[in-house]
Amino acid sequence: MRVQQIDRKDGRRSWTIVWPEGTVHKEADRFLREYEGSGTQRTYAYLLVDHLRWLERECFAFDAVVLRDLERYMGLVGAEVRLPLGEPWRLGKRPYGQAALSTAAACLKGFYLQLASLGVNADLGSALNISRLPTRADRDRALLGHVTRSLPANPLAVPWKVVEYLAAQLGIEDTSCVKRYPERRRTPYEHAEEIQERFKYRDFTDPTWGRAFRGFLYGRAWTHAEGPVALFNHAVTWLRKNRHRICGPEASIRSSPRLAGYSASRRRRGNGARPATRDLPYGWCLS
């Protein structure tokens, strides 16, 4: 997905958003047409395309987005929010500044209000009418690890300010107790089991959800011209969305050993190609 510049015969320029195959993104184009030929249209196009790419990674449809998702996205691009942000976004890029955050918030609000006026996700439109998206720049993002590429394996090898910050969020008065965390090797596993039970996470070994997951990957491989890296990211998103607890994302990929072959074959055949029936998992069909 990318921004496309359109040069008019009269010398004017417009901007829209297109899919990888070159077709126009209808919802985005309809919104951007309200600012035809202006600098605002160009600015909104580049801000909106980043959000649409994030929605694609998170596997969110427009009618499934809630206000908390938009707040989380604003946190990922640099706003100060008090909630878990999830998987980092825009790695290696600078977070938005104060002006860019305000413009992004206005762009997203206008986009979703237009969708709501057309009958798509009216609940979100109502929430946006009485709420503001966060726009205050978070100066502690790097400290909390949301723009860093990796974190140390030792849970204690972090700045003590981070420990104090998280302890305040969790209501822990004695922050020194974190030093006792590595004393028992079973402690992390017991905590993982408690989290799984409380938040109803599923084991990846569950046969029913294992079949659903493999079906998702096969379907994604045959309907999108994506490589193994893109499929891996979609797999991680699907597992998180459906509350699966696994030892590592790579375990899920290894559970479908034919996935990489499907992906390569799909790209060779092109977007319009159909797989042979023998290549599909049992019970799958294409209309």
Backbone hydrogen bonds, N-H to C=O, Kabsch-Sander energy under -0.5 kcal/mol:
donor,donor_aa,acceptor,acceptor_aa,energy
2,R,18,V,-2.2
4,Q,16,T,-3.0
6,I,14,S,-3.3
7,D,5,Q,-0.5
8,R,6,I,-0.6
8,R,12,R,-3.3
11,G,8,R,-1.6
14,S,6,I,-2.4
16,T,4,Q,-2.1
18,V,2,R,-2.5
19,W,23,T,-3.2
22,G,19,W,-2.3
25,H,17,I,-2.9
26,K,24,V,-0.9
29,D,25,H,-2.9
30,R,26,K,-2.4
31,F,27,E,-1.7
32,L,28,A,-2.7
33,R,29,D,-1.8
34,E,31,F,-1.3
35,Y,32,L,-2.0
36,E,33,R,-1.4
38,S,35,Y,-2.1
41,Q,35,Y,-0.6
42,R,38,S,-1.3
43,T,39,G,-2.4
44,Y,40,T,-3.0
45,A,41,Q,-2.1
46,Y,42,R,-1.8
47,L,43,T,-1.9
48,L,44,Y,-3.1
49,V,45,A,-2.2
50,D,46,Y,-1.0
51,H,47,L,-1.4
52,L,48,L,-2.6
53,R,49,V,-2.1
54,W,50,D,-1.8
55,L,51,H,-2.4
56,E,52,L,-2.0
57,R,53,R,-2.1
58,E,54,W,-2.4
59,C,55,L,-0.7
59,C,56,E,-0.6
60,F,55,L,-2.3
64,A,61,A,-1.8
65,V,61,A,-0.6
65,V,62,F,-0.8
69,D,66,V,-0.8
70,L,66,V,-1.5
71,E,67,L,-2.2
72,R,68,R,-2.3
73,Y,69,D,-2.4
74,M,70,L,-2.4
75,G,71,E,-1.9
76,L,72,R,-2.0
77,V,73,Y,-1.6
78,G,74,M,-0.5
78,G,75,G,-0.7
79,A,74,M,-3.0
80,E,136,R,-3.2
81,V,79,A,-0.7
83,L,81,V,-0.7
93,K,90,R,-1.9
96,Y,77,V,-3.2
101,L,97,G,-2.4
102,S,98,Q,-1.9
103,T,99,A,-2.2
104,A,100,A,-2.8
105,A,101,L,-2.4
106,A,102,S,-2.0
107,C,103,T,-2.4
108,L,104,A,-2.7
109,K,105,A,-2.4
110,G,106,A,-2.3
111,F,107,C,-2.4
112,Y,108,L,-2.5
113,L,109,K,-2.1
114,Q,110,G,-1.9
115,L,111,F,-1.8
116,A,112,Y,-2.3
117,S,113,L,-2.0
118,L,114,Q,-0.9
118,L,115,L,-0.8
119,G,116,A,-1.7
120,V,115,L,-2.7
121,N,119,G,-0.6
125,G,121,N,-1.7
126,S,122,A,-2.4
127,A,123,D,-2.1
128,L,124,L,-2.6
129,N,125,G,-1.4
130,I,126,S,-0.7
130,I,127,A,-0.8
131,S,127,A,-0.5
138,D,78,G,-3.0
139,R,137,A,-0.8
141,R,138,D,-0.9
144,L,140,D,-1.8
145,G,141,R,-0.6
145,G,142,A,-0.9
146,H,141,R,-1.6
157,A,154,N,-1.7
158,V,156,L,-1.6
162,V,159,P,-1.4
163,V,159,P,-1.1
164,E,160,W,-2.3
165,Y,161,K,-2.1
166,L,162,V,-2.6
167,A,163,V,-2.5
168,A,164,E,-2.0
169,Q,165,Y,-1.6
170,L,166,L,-2.1
171,G,167,A,-0.8
172,I,167,A,-2.8
173,E,171,G,-0.6
175,T,173,E,-1.1
177,C,174,D,-1.3
178,V,175,T,-1.6
179,K,176,S,-1.6
180,R,177,C,-1.5
181,Y,178,V,-1.5
183,E,180,R,-1.3
184,R,181,Y,-0.6
187,T,184,R,-1.0
190,E,186,R,-2.7
191,H,187,T,-2.5
192,A,188,P,-2.1
193,E,189,Y,-2.2
194,E,190,E,-2.2
195,I,191,H,-2.5
196,Q,192,A,-2.4
197,E,193,E,-2.3
198,R,194,E,-2.6
199,F,195,I,-2.5
201,Y,196,Q,-2.0
202,R,243,R,-3.5
204,F,245,R,-1.2
206,D,203,D,-1.7
210,G,206,D,-2.3
211,R,207,P,-2.1
212,A,208,T,-1.7
213,F,209,W,-2.4
214,R,210,G,-2.3
215,G,211,R,-2.4
216,F,212,A,-2.0
217,L,213,F,-2.2
218,Y,214,R,-2.7
219,G,215,G,-2.6
220,R,216,F,-2.5
221,A,217,L,-2.7
222,W,218,Y,-1.9
223,T,219,G,-1.5
224,H,220,R,-1.3
226,E,224,H,-2.0
231,L,227,G,-2.2
232,F,228,P,-2.4
233,N,229,V,-2.1
234,H,230,A,-2.1
235,A,231,L,-2.3
236,V,232,F,-2.3
237,T,233,N,-2.1
238,W,234,H,-2.5
239,L,235,A,-2.4
240,R,236,V,-2.2
241,K,237,T,-2.7
242,N,238,W,-2.1
243,R,240,R,-1.4
244,H,239,L,-2.5
245,R,202,R,-3.8
246,I,244,H,-0.6
251,A,248,G,-1.6
252,S,248,G,-0.6
252,S,249,P,-0.9
253,I,249,P,-1.2
254,R,250,E,-2.2
255,S,251,A,-1.0
256,S,253,I,-1.6
259,L,256,S,-1.9
262,Y,258,R,-2.5
263,S,259,L,-2.6
264,A,260,A,-2.4
265,S,261,G,-2.6
266,R,262,Y,-2.6
267,R,263,S,-2.0
268,R,264,A,-1.9
269,R,265,S,-1.9
270,G,266,R,-1.4
273,A,270,G,-1.3
279,D,276,A,-1.6
280,L,277,T,-1.4
284,W,281,P,-2.0
